[in-house]
Amino acid sequence: MKRCVIIGAAPVSGALLRQFSGRTGDYLICADGGYASAREAGLVPDLLVGDFDSLCNAAPEVETIRAAVEKDDTDMLLALKEGLRRGYEEFVLLGSLGGRLDHTAANIQAVAWGLQHGVFVLLADENNLVTMLQNDSARIPRLEGYHLSLFSYTGRCRGVTVRGVKYPLEGACLDQYFPLGVSNEIEAAEAFVQVDEGILLIVMSREG
């Protein structure tokens, strides 16, 4: 499946950018100030999207979609929508975590927006991987040093099953008011996660 990598304006290392944007056939979008990070890493994007309030000089040699400063969508969501319009169904959002908290929250909502539109969205930085699962199951590989946390993104998630972990669940109910699923450990080669009803926020995190 063709993948679209989007670079946002939050701090991100050049090593991580090169790691996630080095696959042949990836389409690279920079959302506004993410172009500065790409340029520092020696990457040339396929597309620039945004209002450029944090980027003084957009690159004239790169295809650019310029939006109004006063708009409803964030630059990251604009880039995600444009990638979807161009036919991509798998997205990795870099420079999407660890900056302003409001922007991080908006990017988590962008994952939910992608889920509602039938595409897979992953937020990633050096120490965190974030995605969502709705009325479905997934297998999550064990990564050395990472903890697995599950949160209810809807009011309740019913029928939550987690296997291959230190603290398994079978048909449990998670809600927004108690973090029962935080900081689990994958003990098998992979964890099996299932939710029968609701949206699960899935976070893989390690110490910085």
C-alpha distance (Angstrom), angle and dihedral (degrees) to the residues before:
residue distance angle dihedral
M1 . . .
K2 3.79 . .
R3 3.78 112.7 .
C4 3.79 131.2 -148.6
V5 3.80 117.6 -151.8
I6 3.81 116.6 -160.4
I7 3.79 122.5 -166.0
G8 3.80 117.5 -155.2
A9 3.78 131.7 -168.7
A10 3.83 99.9 -97.1
P11 3.83 116.5 107.3
V12 3.81 112.6 -78.3
S13 3.79 132.5 164.9
G14 3.76 123.2 -115.2
A15 3.81 89.1 -127.0
L16 3.80 91.7 59.2
L17 3.80 91.7 46.3
R18 3.78 91.6 52.4
Q19 3.81 91.4 44.7
F20 3.80 94.0 55.7
S21 3.80 99.7 34.3
G22 3.78 99.5 46.6
R23 3.80 98.7 85.7
T24 3.79 114.4 111.8
G25 3.77 111.5 -107.4
D26 3.81 96.8 21.6
Y27 3.79 114.9 143.2
L28 3.81 112.0 -137.8
I29 3.80 122.3 -150.9
C30 3.80 124.3 179.2
A31 3.79 115.1 -152.8
D32 3.81 105.9 -146.5
G33 3.83 109.0 -72.3
G34 3.80 91.1 21.2
Y35 3.79 86.2 83.5
A36 3.81 90.1 72.2
S37 3.83 90.4 57.5
A38 3.80 91.7 46.6
R39 3.78 91.7 49.8
E40 3.81 91.9 50.7
A41 3.81 89.2 51.6
G42 3.79 91.8 50.5
L43 3.81 94.0 -111.5
V44 3.80 124.8 141.8
P45 3.82 112.3 -152.9
D46 3.78 125.0 -141.9
L47 3.80 91.6 -138.5
L48 3.81 141.5 14.4
V49 3.81 118.7 -150.3
G50 3.79 130.0 -179.5
D51 3.76 149.3 66.4
F52 3.82 90.6 -80.6
D53 3.78 94.1 -136.5
S54 3.81 87.4 140.7
L55 3.80 96.9 36.9
C56 3.77 115.0 66.6
N57 3.79 99.3 -169.0
A58 3.77 120.4 28.6
A59 3.80 116.3 -155.8
P60 3.82 109.6 -95.8
E61 3.83 91.4 -157.6
V62 3.83 93.1 59.3
E63 3.80 124.2 75.5
T64 3.80 105.8 -102.9
I65 3.79 134.1 -164.2
R66 3.79 109.0 -164.6
A67 3.80 119.3 -160.0
A68 3.78 131.3 -167.7
V69 3.80 116.2 -92.5
E70 3.81 90.3 -128.2
K71 3.80 103.5 62.6
D72 3.80 140.8 126.0
D73 3.82 98.2 -123.6
T74 3.79 123.6 72.6
D75 3.80 115.9 -125.6
M76 3.81 88.8 -108.1
L77 3.80 92.4 53.4
L78 3.81 90.4 46.8
A79 3.80 88.7 54.2
L80 3.81 91.5 47.3
K81 3.80 91.4 50.9
E82 3.79 91.1 48.7
G83 3.80 91.4 50.1
L84 3.80 89.8 50.9
R85 3.80 90.2 48.8
R86 3.81 88.5 54.7
G87 3.78 91.8 54.9
Y88 3.81 104.8 -97.8
E89 3.81 119.7 143.8
E90 3.82 101.7 178.1
F91 3.81 121.3 61.1
V92 3.80 134.7 -177.7
L93 3.82 114.4 -166.5
L94 3.81 114.2 -157.6
G95 3.79 124.6 -178.8
S96 3.80 84.1 34.1
L97 3.83 101.9 112.5
G98 3.78 136.2 52.6
G99 3.79 99.8 29.5
R100 3.81 123.3 89.1
L101 3.79 110.8 -6.9
D102 3.80 93.0 -133.5
H103 3.81 90.5 54.0
T104 3.81 90.7 48.2
A105 3.82 89.7 52.2
A106 3.81 90.2 48.3
N107 3.80 90.4 51.2
I108 3.80 91.0 51.6
Q109 3.79 86.7 53.3
A110 3.81 87.5 51.6
V111 3.81 87.5 60.4
A112 3.81 88.5 54.7
W113 3.82 90.3 47.2
G114 3.81 89.7 53.5
L115 3.80 90.8 48.7
Q116 3.81 90.4 53.7
H117 3.81 89.3 51.7
G118 3.78 96.0 49.7
V119 3.81 100.3 -105.3
F120 3.80 132.9 116.9
V121 3.81 116.4 -118.3
L122 3.81 125.4 -173.9
L123 3.81 125.1 -173.3
A124 3.80 112.7 -154.5
D125 3.78 140.7 179.7
E126 3.80 132.9 156.0
N127 3.82 93.6 -73.0
N128 3.80 108.0 19.5
L129 3.80 140.7 59.0
V130 3.81 118.3 -171.7
T131 3.80 131.2 -174.7
M132 3.83 140.5 136.3
L133 3.80 139.8 -121.5
Q134 3.80 127.1 -157.7
N135 3.82 125.7 -167.0
D136 3.79 89.6 -28.2
S137 3.79 145.5 87.0
A138 3.79 134.0 -113.9
R139 3.79 140.8 -178.5
I140 3.79 114.7 -130.1
P141 3.81 118.0 -162.8
R142 3.77 120.4 -130.1
L143 3.80 112.1 -106.4
E144 3.79 118.9 -164.5
G145 3.81 111.9 -105.5
Y146 3.81 95.2 7.1
H147 3.81 127.3 121.3
L148 3.79 123.0 -151.1
S149 3.82 118.1 -133.3
L150 3.79 127.7 -178.2
F151 3.80 124.2 -164.2
S152 3.78 131.8 179.4
Y153 3.82 107.1 -113.7
T154 3.80 91.0 -177.2
G155 3.79 122.0 53.8
R156 3.80 90.2 -88.7
C157 3.77 136.7 2.5
R158 3.80 112.9 -152.3
G159 3.77 129.4 -163.1
V160 3.80 95.2 24.1
T161 3.80 111.8 175.3
V162 3.80 123.8 -179.6
R163 3.80 122.3 179.4
G164 3.78 134.7 173.9
V165 3.81 91.4 42.1
K166 3.79 137.3 106.3
Y167 3.82 92.1 -110.0
P168 3.81 108.0 36.0
L169 3.80 126.0 -168.2
E170 3.81 130.1 -157.5
G171 3.78 118.7 -161.9
A172 3.80 92.6 -27.5
C173 3.79 128.5 164.9
L174 3.80 119.1 -126.9
D175 3.79 122.7 -170.2
Q176 3.79 137.4 -174.8
Y177 3.79 94.9 -104.0
F178 3.80 104.1 63.6
P179 3.85 126.8 39.8
L180 3.81 96.7 -139.0
G181 3.80 92.4 149.7
V182 3.80 98.9 52.9
S183 3.82 124.1 124.7
N184 3.79 103.8 0.6
E185 3.81 123.0 164.6
I186 3.80 126.0 -128.8
E187 3.80 107.1 -135.5
A188 3.81 100.5 172.2
A189 3.80 125.8 61.2
E190 3.79 86.8 -89.8
A191 3.78 139.6 2.7
F192 3.78 123.4 -122.3
V193 3.81 112.6 -140.2
Q194 3.78 125.2 -176.2
V195 3.79 134.3 172.7
D196 3.80 119.7 -174.0
E197 3.80 97.0 -168.3
G198 3.80 129.5 14.9
I199 3.79 139.6 19.8
L200 3.80 120.0 -66.1
L201 3.78 120.0 -156.2
I202 3.82 105.8 -144.1
V203 3.80 118.8 -158.5
M204 3.80 127.7 -178.6
S205 3.83 109.5 -169.2
R206 3.79 139.2 170.1
E207 3.78 133.5 -176.3
G208 3.79 113.6 -80.4
